[in-house]
Amino acid sequence: MEDLRVTIIQTHLFWEEKEKNRNQFRDLISGIRDQTDLILLPETFNTGFSMDREKCAEEENGPSMNFLKQQAREKNTAISTTLFLRVAGAYFNRLVFYYPDGHYVTYDKRHLFRLCNEYKIFRGGTSKSVIHLKGWKLSPMICYDLRFPVWSKNTLTDGAYEYDLLFYLANWPVVRAYAWKTLLIARAIENMAYVIAVNRIGKDGNGMDHTGDSLALNPEGIVLFQAPEREEVIQTITLNYEEMRLFRESVAFSQDWDQFTIH
């Protein structure tokens, strides 16, 4: 299996200014010089985590999705982020994952953040997604999903793991930074998978401060990369499948995982 190269972009977001954010990310993405297979942007890349759904939400295949499609094609790489979408009269915080050929897959945020009433304003997702890229299996999650380990739990069926890379896209504030780092390490260890988490920096329109702390972890929970606090960062991390396979085989903890069903 080939290595997987993942580029993270940790940066500030302009509050509720879609065009300004798209222009910012156009410049940042165009500046990536490393060969990469996947570019990850923070949650709600085009608006920040505003609860003004009427102002921030777009129709599916609107300007921001078309922007992502164009960037994936021009860079010849996959790209993923989230944005607020209005679909058949309902509103979602939806993760989109674009392939270079223009097709995409989605994941709707399952756990909607209670402290800002996201759960009253948007509709939560009901199913997980597994995304295939270069033979790797990826499980996408969004911000608050991090606090719910059952939802992200890896499985082993007939010798095959459900996923190899668990990634989180977030607007996670500094006031809960300790939980961010601790839970990400736990997710890597308990799932025996790589974990990459991309967070924003700067203050949002509600005055919430974000220091970033974007992370890449190996299946043992060891830090491969940690972004400096409060700095704009573009970093490419190389994930080695063979190292993960050998680790999984050497300890075989997954053979004793509990079996369960999510309702």
ZADO-1210 file (C-alpha; in nm, 4 decimals, padded with zeros to 6 digits):
<atoms>
<atom x="00.0000" y="00.0000" z="00.0000" code="MET" pos="1"/>
<atom x="00.1314" y="00.3450" z="-00.0889" code="GLU" pos="2"/>
<atom x="00.1958" y="00.6119" z="00.1707" code="ASP" pos="3"/>
<atom x="-00.0795" y="00.8712" z="00.2115" code="LEU" pos="4"/>
<atom x="00.0273" y="01.2364" z="00.2121" code="ARG" pos="5"/>
<atom x="-00.2120" y="01.4696" z="00.3924" code="VAL" pos="6"/>
<atom x="-00.1772" y="01.8487" z="00.3996" code="THR" pos="7"/>
<atom x="-00.3423" y="02.0466" z="00.6784" code="ILE" pos="8"/>
<atom x="-00.4165" y="02.4183" z="00.6692" code="ILE" pos="9"/>
<atom x="-00.4498" y="02.5842" z="01.0087" code="GLN" pos="10"/>
<atom x="-00.5544" y="02.9473" z="00.9734" code="THR" pos="11"/>
<atom x="-00.7967" y="03.2157" z="01.0920" code="HIS" pos="12"/>
<atom x="-01.1435" y="03.2514" z="00.9389" code="LEU" pos="13"/>
<atom x="-01.3263" y="03.5690" z="00.8393" code="PHE" pos="14"/>
<atom x="-01.6595" y="03.5806" z="01.0232" code="TRP" pos="15"/>
<atom x="-01.9530" y="03.5270" z="00.7847" code="GLU" pos="16"/>
<atom x="-01.7504" y="03.6500" z="00.4852" code="GLU" pos="17"/>
<atom x="-01.7691" y="03.3725" z="00.2289" code="LYS" pos="18"/>
<atom x="-01.5882" y="03.5355" z="-00.0595" code="GLU" pos="19"/>
<atom x="-01.3076" y="03.6613" z="00.1629" code="LYS" pos="20"/>
<atom x="-01.2541" y="03.3126" z="00.3037" code="ASN" pos="21"/>
<atom x="-01.2614" y="03.1522" z="-00.0393" code="ARG" pos="22"/>
<atom x="-00.9998" y="03.4011" z="-00.1623" code="ASN" pos="23"/>
<atom x="-00.7827" y="03.3321" z="00.1413" code="GLN" pos="24"/>
<atom x="-00.7927" y="02.9573" z="00.0881" code="PHE" pos="25"/>
<atom x="-00.7323" y="02.9961" z="-00.2845" code="ARG" pos="26"/>
<atom x="-00.4044" y="03.1697" z="-00.2027" code="ASP" pos="27"/>
<atom x="-00.3080" y="02.9200" z="00.0688" code="LEU" pos="28"/>
<atom x="-00.3849" y="02.6159" z="-00.1444" code="ILE" pos="29"/>
<atom x="-00.1997" y="02.7559" z="-00.4449" code="SER" pos="30"/>
<atom x="00.1069" y="02.7938" z="-00.2208" code="GLY" pos="31"/>
<atom x="00.1287" y="02.4224" z="-00.1384" code="ILE" pos="32"/>
<atom x="00.4489" y="02.2922" z="-00.2960" code="ARG" pos="33"/>
<atom x="00.4647" y="01.9439" z="-00.1419" code="ASP" pos="34"/>
<atom x="00.3174" y="01.6517" z="-00.3299" code="GLN" pos="35"/>
<atom x="-00.0066" y="01.5660" z="-00.1498" code="THR" pos="36"/>
<atom x="-00.3045" y="01.3338" z="-00.1792" code="ASP" pos="37"/>
<atom x="-00.5473" y="01.5192" z="00.0470" code="LEU" pos="38"/>
<atom x="-00.5886" y="01.8764" z="00.1734" code="ILE" pos="39"/>
<atom x="-00.7846" y="01.9311" z="00.4960" code="LEU" pos="40"/>
<atom x="-00.9351" y="02.2679" z="00.5937" code="LEU" pos="41"/>
<atom x="-01.1020" y="02.3639" z="00.9241" code="PRO" pos="42"/>
<atom x="-01.4747" y="02.3234" z="00.9894" code="GLU" pos="43"/>
<atom x="-01.7027" y="02.5845" z="00.8242" code="THR" pos="44"/>
<atom x="-01.4144" y="02.7123" z="00.6139" code="PHE" pos="45"/>
<atom x="-01.6173" y="02.9804" z="00.4386" code="ASN" pos="46"/>
<atom x="-01.8046" y="03.1455" z="00.7287" code="THR" pos="47"/>
<atom x="-01.6650" y="03.0452" z="01.0652" code="GLY" pos="48"/>
<atom x="-01.8918" y="02.8770" z="01.3204" code="PHE" pos="49"/>
<atom x="-02.1799" y="03.1251" z="01.2967" code="SER" pos="50"/>
<atom x="-02.5315" y="03.0140" z="01.3865" code="MET" pos="51"/>
<atom x="-02.6877" y="03.2588" z="01.1389" code="ASP" pos="52"/>
<atom x="-02.8011" y="02.9876" z="00.9014" code="ARG" pos="53"/>
<atom x="-02.9934" y="03.2222" z="00.6722" code="GLU" pos="54"/>
<atom x="-02.6809" y="03.4271" z="00.6083" code="LYS" pos="55"/>
<atom x="-02.4255" y="03.1490" z="00.6023" code="CYS" pos="56"/>
<atom x="-02.5950" y="02.8488" z="00.4415" code="ALA" pos="57"/>
<atom x="-02.5705" y="02.7851" z="00.0692" code="GLU" pos="58"/>
<atom x="-02.7531" y="02.5550" z="-00.1649" code="GLU" pos="59"/>
<atom x="-02.5807" y="02.2331" z="-00.2583" code="GLU" pos="60"/>
<atom x="-02.3381" y="02.2903" z="-00.5483" code="ASN" pos="61"/>
<atom x="-02.3392" y="02.6636" z="-00.4733" code="GLY" pos="62"/>
<atom x="-02.0358" y="02.8965" z="-00.4919" code="PRO" pos="63"/>
<atom x="-01.8395" y="02.7410" z="-00.2052" code="SER" pos="64"/>
<atom x="-01.8829" y="02.3817" z="-00.3217" code="MET" pos="65"/>
<atom x="-01.7899" y="02.4840" z="-00.6731" code="ASN" pos="66"/>
<atom x="-01.4810" y="02.6522" z="-00.5307" code="PHE" pos="67"/>
<atom x="-01.3747" y="02.3289" z="-00.3588" code="LEU" pos="68"/>
<atom x="-01.4400" y="02.1294" z="-00.6747" code="LYS" pos="69"/>
<atom x="-01.2225" y="02.3693" z="-00.8730" code="GLN" pos="70"/>
<atom x="-00.9397" y="02.3578" z="-00.6193" code="GLN" pos="71"/>
<atom x="-00.9383" y="01.9771" z="-00.6148" code="ALA" pos="72"/>
<atom x="-00.9195" y="01.9691" z="-00.9938" code="ARG" pos="73"/>
<atom x="-00.6494" y="02.2353" z="-01.0237" code="GLU" pos="74"/>
<atom x="-00.4260" y="02.0817" z="-00.7549" code="LYS" pos="75"/>
<atom x="-00.5069" y="01.7263" z="-00.8695" code="ASN" pos="76"/>
<atom x="-00.5711" y="01.6198" z="-00.5123" code="THR" pos="77"/>
<atom x="-00.8620" y="01.5432" z="-00.2828" code="ALA" pos="78"/>
<atom x="-00.9828" y="01.8222" z="-00.0550" code="ILE" pos="79"/>
<atom x="-01.2193" y="01.8195" z="00.2423" code="SER" pos="80"/>
<atom x="-01.3853" y="02.0730" z="00.4722" code="THR" pos="81"/>
<atom x="-01.7319" y="02.1548" z="00.6064" code="THR" pos="82"/>
<atom x="-01.9870" y="02.4224" z="00.5312" code="LEU" pos="83"/>
<atom x="-02.3479" y="02.5017" z="00.6126" code="PHE" pos="84"/>
<atom x="-02.5857" y="02.3761" z="00.3453" code="LEU" pos="85"/>
<atom x="-02.9570" y="02.4090" z="00.2857" code="ARG" pos="86"/>
<atom x="-03.1022" y="02.0904" z="00.1384" code="VAL" pos="87"/>
<atom x="-03.4765" y="02.0418" z="00.0771" code="ALA" pos="88"/>
<atom x="-03.5584" y="02.3047" z="00.3387" code="GLY" pos="89"/>
<atom x="-03.3328" y="02.1546" z="00.6086" code="ALA" pos="90"/>
<atom x="-02.9960" y="02.2905" z="00.7240" code="TYR" pos="91"/>
<atom x="-02.6826" y="02.0827" z="00.7797" code="PHE" pos="92"/>
<atom x="-02.3223" y="02.1259" z="00.8885" code="ASN" pos="93"/>
<atom x="-02.1972" y="01.9059" z="00.6087" code="ARG" pos="94"/>
<atom x="-01.8499" y="01.7724" z="00.5414" code="LEU" pos="95"/>
<atom x="-01.7714" y="01.7441" z="00.1719" code="VAL" pos="96"/>
<atom x="-01.4843" y="01.5417" z="00.0308" code="PHE" pos="97"/>
<atom x="-01.3967" y="01.6242" z="-00.3287" code="TYR" pos="98"/>
<atom x="-01.1887" y="01.4029" z="-00.5550" code="TYR" pos="99"/>
<atom x="-00.9836" y="01.5576" z="-00.8384" code="PRO" pos="100"/>
<atom x="-01.2288" y="01.4285" z="-01.0993" code="ASP" pos="101"/>
<atom x="-01.5091" y="01.6370" z="-00.9470" code="GLY" pos="102"/>
<atom x="-01.7178" y="01.3748" z="-00.7712" code="HIS" pos="103"/>
<atom x="-01.7659" y="01.4041" z="-00.3972" code="TYR" pos="104"/>
<atom x="-01.8936" y="01.2260" z="-00.0889" code="VAL" pos="105"/>
<atom x="-02.0453" y="01.3801" z="00.2237" code="THR" pos="106"/>
<atom x="-02.0877" y="01.3353" z="00.5976" code="TYR" pos="107"/>
<atom x="-02.3367" y="01.5321" z="00.8080" code="ASP" pos="108"/>
<atom x="-02.2236" y="01.6295" z="01.1572" code="LYS" pos="109"/>
<atom x="-02.3836" y="01.3823" z="01.3955" code="ARG" pos="110"/>
<atom x="-02.3342" y="01.5633" z="01.7279" code="HIS" pos="111"/>
<atom x="-02.4529" y="01.9226" z="01.7163" code="LEU" pos="112"/>
<atom x="-02.2978" y="02.1546" z="01.9726" code="PHE" pos="113"/>
<atom x="-02.5416" y="02.2143" z="02.2560" code="ARG" pos="114"/>
<atom x="-02.3688" y="02.5160" z="02.4133" code="LEU" pos="115"/>
<atom x="-02.4458" y="02.7386" z="02.1134" code="CYS" pos="116"/>
<atom x="-02.7790" y="02.5754" z="02.0185" code="ASN" pos="117"/>
<atom x="-02.6433" y="02.4228" z="01.6997" code="GLU" pos="118"/>
<atom x="-02.8724" y="02.1278" z="01.7727" code="TYR" pos="119"/>
<atom x="-03.1765" y="02.3567" z="01.7481" code="LYS" pos="120"/>
<atom x="-03.0690" y="02.5269" z="01.4260" code="ILE" pos="121"/>
<atom x="-02.9298" y="02.2428" z="01.2164" code="PHE" pos="122"/>
<atom x="-03.0253" y="01.8826" z="01.1515" code="ARG" pos="123"/>
<atom x="-02.7857" y="01.6156" z="01.2727" code="GLY" pos="124"/>
<atom x="-02.6573" y="01.3345" z="01.0563" code="GLY" pos="125"/>
<atom x="-02.7699" y="00.9763" z="01.1052" code="THR" pos="126"/>
<atom x="-02.4925" y="00.7720" z="00.9446" code="SER" pos="127"/>
<atom x="-02.1150" y="00.7402" z="00.9374" code="LYS" pos="128"/>
<atom x="-01.9106" y="00.7566" z="00.6201" code="SER" pos="129"/>
<atom x="-01.6067" y="00.5638" z="00.5035" code="VAL" pos="130"/>
<atom x="-01.4130" y="00.7342" z="00.2263" code="ILE" pos="131"/>
<atom x="-01.1711" y="00.5478" z="-00.0006" code="HIS" pos="132"/>
<atom x="-00.8497" y="00.7122" z="-00.1189" code="LEU" pos="133"/>
<atom x="-00.5473" y="00.5345" z="-00.2703" code="LYS" pos="134"/>
<atom x="-00.6536" y="00.2088" z="-00.1054" code="GLY" pos="135"/>
<atom x="-00.6830" y="00.3738" z="00.2368" code="TRP" pos="136"/>
<atom x="-01.0117" y="00.3899" z="00.4279" code="LYS" pos="137"/>
<atom x="-01.0896" y="00.7251" z="00.5909" code="LEU" pos="138"/>
<atom x="-01.3493" y="00.8090" z="00.8558" code="SER" pos="139"/>
<atom x="-01.4500" y="01.1788" z="00.8626" code="PRO" pos="140"/>
<atom x="-01.5753" y="01.3530" z="01.1767" code="MET" pos="141"/>
<atom x="-01.6614" y="01.7110" z="01.2706" code="ILE" pos="142"/>
<atom x="-01.5518" y="01.8976" z="01.5851" code="CYS" pos="143"/>
<atom x="-01.7981" y="01.8063" z="01.8679" code="TYR" pos="144"/>
<atom x="-01.8096" y="01.4468" z="01.7371" code="ASP" pos="145"/>
<atom x="-01.4719" y="01.4099" z="01.9099" code="LEU" pos="146"/>
<atom x="-01.6394" y="01.3840" z="02.2521" code="ARG" pos="147"/>
<atom x="-01.8352" y="01.0704" z="02.1585" code="PHE" pos="148"/>
<atom x="-01.6035" y="00.7691" z="02.1296" code="PRO" pos="149"/>
<atom x="-01.8755" y="00.5168" z="02.0445" code="VAL" pos="150"/>
<atom x="-01.9598" y="00.7060" z="01.7246" code="TRP" pos="151"/>
<atom x="-01.6004" y="00.6985" z="01.6021" code="SER" pos="152"/>
<atom x="-01.5162" y="00.3453" z="01.7209" code="LYS" pos="153"/>
<atom x="-01.3237" y="00.1408" z="01.4696" code="ASN" pos="154"/>
<atom x="-01.4311" y="-00.2168" z="01.3996" code="THR" pos="155"/>
<atom x="-01.2596" y="-00.5339" z="01.2830" code="LEU" pos="156"/>
<atom x="-01.4635" y="-00.7681" z="01.0634" code="THR" pos="157"/>
<atom x="-01.3118" y="-01.0797" z="00.9048" code="ASP" pos="158"/>
<atom x="-00.9656" y="-00.9317" z="00.9453" code="GLY" pos="159"/>
<atom x="-01.0561" y="-00.5971" z="00.7867" code="ALA" pos="160"/>
<atom x="-01.0573" y="-00.2697" z="00.9794" code="TYR" pos="161"/>
<atom x="-01.3399" y="-00.0268" z="00.9141" code="GLU" pos="162"/>
<atom x="-01.0931" y="00.2576" z="00.8634" code="TYR" pos="163"/>
<atom x="-00.7215" y="00.3469" z="00.8684" code="ASP" pos="164"/>
<atom x="-00.7388" y="00.7250" z="00.9166" code="LEU" pos="165"/>
<atom x="-00.9819" y="00.9092" z="01.1417" code="LEU" pos="166"/>
<atom x="-00.9876" y="01.2836" z="01.0722" code="PHE" pos="167"/>
<atom x="-01.1580" y="01.5727" z="01.2504" code="TYR" pos="168"/>
<atom x="-01.2264" y="01.9200" z="01.1111" code="LEU" pos="169"/>
<atom x="-01.2999" y="02.1709" z="01.3847" code="ALA" pos="170"/>
<atom x="-01.3595" y="02.5153" z="01.5317" code="ASN" pos="171"/>
<atom x="-01.2471" y="02.4125" z="01.8821" code="TRP" pos="172"/>
<atom x="-01.1886" y="02.7005" z="02.1290" code="PRO" pos="173"/>
<atom x="-00.8832" y="02.7392" z="02.3509" code="VAL" pos="174"/>
<atom x="-01.0970" y="02.7218" z="02.6672" code="VAL" pos="175"/>
<atom x="-01.1320" y="02.3476" z="02.6008" code="ARG" pos="176"/>
<atom x="-00.7887" y="02.2870" z="02.4455" code="ALA" pos="177"/>
<atom x="-00.6884" y="02.0280" z="02.7072" code="TYR" pos="178"/>
<atom x="-00.9860" y="01.8110" z="02.6144" code="ALA" pos="179"/>
<atom x="-00.9035" y="01.8545" z="02.2437" code="TRP" pos="180"/>
<atom x="-00.5514" y="01.7160" z="02.2772" code="LYS" pos="181"/>
<atom x="-00.6392" y="01.4449" z="02.5275" code="THR" pos="182"/>
<atom x="-00.9366" y="01.3078" z="02.3365" code="LEU" pos="183"/>
<atom x="-00.7508" y="01.3014" z="02.0053" code="LEU" pos="184"/>
<atom x="-00.4746" y="01.0902" z="02.1584" code="ILE" pos="185"/>
<atom x="-00.7378" y="00.8588" z="02.3060" code="ALA" pos="186"/>
<atom x="-00.9131" y="00.8216" z="01.9695" code="ARG" pos="187"/>
<atom x="-00.5876" y="00.7115" z="01.8033" code="ALA" pos="188"/>
<atom x="-00.5003" y="00.4600" z="02.0744" code="ILE" pos="189"/>
<atom x="-00.8437" y="00.3023" z="02.1115" code="GLU" pos="190"/>
<atom x="-00.8997" y="00.2713" z="01.7351" code="ASN" pos="191"/>
<atom x="-00.5463" y="00.1679" z="01.6331" code="MET" pos="192"/>
<atom x="-00.5607" y="00.4162" z="01.3461" code="ALA" pos="193"/>
<atom x="-00.3944" y="00.7356" z="01.2356" code="TYR" pos="194"/>
<atom x="-00.5722" y="01.0501" z="01.3543" code="VAL" pos="195"/>
<atom x="-00.5436" y="01.3956" z="01.1969" code="ILE" pos="196"/>
<atom x="-00.7302" y="01.6954" z="01.3379" code="ALA" pos="197"/>
<atom x="-00.7410" y="02.0428" z="01.1828" code="VAL" pos="198"/>
<atom x="-00.8502" y="02.3431" z="01.3874" code="ASN" pos="199"/>
<atom x="-00.8744" y="02.7160" z="01.3225" code="ARG" pos="200"/>
<atom x="-00.6937" y="03.0027" z="01.4959" code="ILE" pos="201"/>
<atom x="-00.8066" y="03.3498" z="01.6053" code="GLY" pos="202"/>
<atom x="-01.1204" y="03.4962" z="01.7597" code="LYS" pos="203"/>
<atom x="-01.4581" y="03.4356" z="01.5988" code="ASP" pos="204"/>
<atom x="-01.7556" y="03.6724" z="01.5815" code="GLY" pos="205"/>
<atom x="-01.8690" y="03.5621" z="01.9271" code="ASN" pos="206"/>
<atom x="-01.5335" y="03.6456" z="02.0830" code="GLY" pos="207"/>
<atom x="-01.4295" y="03.2801" z="02.1224" code="MET" pos="208"/>
<atom x="-01.0541" y="03.2392" z="02.0901" code="ASP" pos="209"/>
<atom x="-00.8920" y="02.9488" z="01.9048" code="HIS" pos="210"/>
<atom x="-00.5250" y="02.8508" z="01.9207" code="THR" pos="211"/>
<atom x="-00.5312" y="02.5795" z="01.6543" code="GLY" pos="212"/>
<atom x="-00.3297" y="02.2928" z="01.8052" code="ASP" pos="213"/>
<atom x="-00.3864" y="02.0890" z="01.4888" code="SER" pos="214"/>
<atom x="-00.2477" y="01.7394" z="01.5383" code="LEU" pos="215"/>
<atom x="-00.1369" y="01.4278" z="01.3528" code="ALA" pos="216"/>
<atom x="-00.1042" y="01.1058" z="01.5559" code="LEU" pos="217"/>
<atom x="00.0055" y="00.7555" z="01.4718" code="ASN" pos="218"/>
<atom x="-00.1974" y="00.4450" z="01.5749" code="PRO" pos="219"/>
<atom x="-00.0088" y="00.4302" z="01.9067" code="GLU" pos="220"/>
<atom x="-00.1179" y="00.7853" z="01.9922" code="GLY" pos="221"/>
<atom x="00.2306" y="00.9267" z="01.9370" code="ILE" pos="222"/>
<atom x="00.2411" y="01.2791" z="01.7963" code="VAL" pos="223"/>
<atom x="00.3709" y="01.2967" z="01.4404" code="LEU" pos="224"/>
<atom x="00.3060" y="01.6682" z="01.4100" code="PHE" pos="225"/>
<atom x="00.1592" y="01.9398" z="01.6308" code="GLN" pos="226"/>
<atom x="00.0987" y="02.2840" z="01.4839" code="ALA" pos="227"/>
<atom x="00.2317" y="02.5829" z="01.6786" code="PRO" pos="228"/>
<atom x="-00.0348" y="02.7718" z="01.8715" code="GLU" pos="229"/>
<atom x="-00.1917" y="03.0794" z="01.7093" code="ARG" pos="230"/>
<atom x="00.0153" y="03.0460" z="01.3913" code="GLU" pos="231"/>
<atom x="-00.0971" y="02.9964" z="01.0348" code="GLU" pos="232"/>
<atom x="00.0393" y="02.6587" z="00.9320" code="VAL" pos="233"/>
<atom x="00.0488" y="02.4572" z="00.6117" code="ILE" pos="234"/>
<atom x="00.1986" y="02.1161" z="00.6779" code="GLN" pos="235"/>
<atom x="00.2115" y="01.7903" z="00.4843" code="THR" pos="236"/>
<atom x="00.2245" y="01.4700" z="00.6887" code="ILE" pos="237"/>
<atom x="00.3159" y="01.1326" z="00.5391" code="THR" pos="238"/>
<atom x="00.1268" y="00.8304" z="00.6740" code="LEU" pos="239"/>
<atom x="00.2875" y="00.4889" z="00.6309" code="ASN" pos="240"/>
<atom x="00.0451" y="00.2000" z="00.5890" code="TYR" pos="241"/>
<atom x="00.3034" y="-00.0725" z="00.6484" code="GLU" pos="242"/>
<atom x="00.3993" y="00.0724" z="00.9870" code="GLU" pos="243"/>
<atom x="00.0330" y="00.0710" z="01.0896" code="MET" pos="244"/>
<atom x="-00.0183" y="-00.2840" z="00.9630" code="ARG" pos="245"/>
<atom x="00.2815" y="-00.4156" z="01.1553" code="LEU" pos="246"/>
<atom x="00.1695" y="-00.2417" z="01.4734" code="PHE" pos="247"/>
<atom x="-00.1822" y="-00.3802" z="01.4440" code="ARG" pos="248"/>
<atom x="-00.0493" y="-00.7317" z="01.3902" code="GLU" pos="249"/>
<atom x="00.2094" y="-00.7145" z="01.6682" code="SER" pos="250"/>
<atom x="-00.0315" y="-00.6240" z="01.9499" code="VAL" pos="251"/>
<atom x="-00.3655" y="-00.7550" z="01.8160" code="ALA" pos="252"/>
<atom x="-00.5679" y="-00.5608" z="02.0743" code="PHE" pos="253"/>
<atom x="-00.8438" y="-00.5359" z="01.8160" code="SER" pos="254"/>
<atom x="-00.9096" y="-00.9083" z="01.8543" code="GLN" pos="255"/>
<atom x="-01.0603" y="-00.8279" z="02.1948" code="ASP" pos="256"/>
<atom x="-01.2676" y="-00.5255" z="02.0995" code="TRP" pos="257"/>
<atom x="-01.6272" y="-00.5359" z="02.2202" code="ASP" pos="258"/>
<atom x="-01.8956" y="-00.5905" z="01.9592" code="GLN" pos="259"/>
<atom x="-02.1880" y="-00.3500" z="01.9634" code="PHE" pos="260"/>
<atom x="-02.4528" y="-00.1834" z="01.7480" code="THR" pos="261"/>
<atom x="-02.5309" y="00.1885" z="01.7376" code="ILE" pos="262"/>
<atom x="-02.8997" y="00.2779" z="01.7296" code="HIS" pos="263"/>
</atoms>
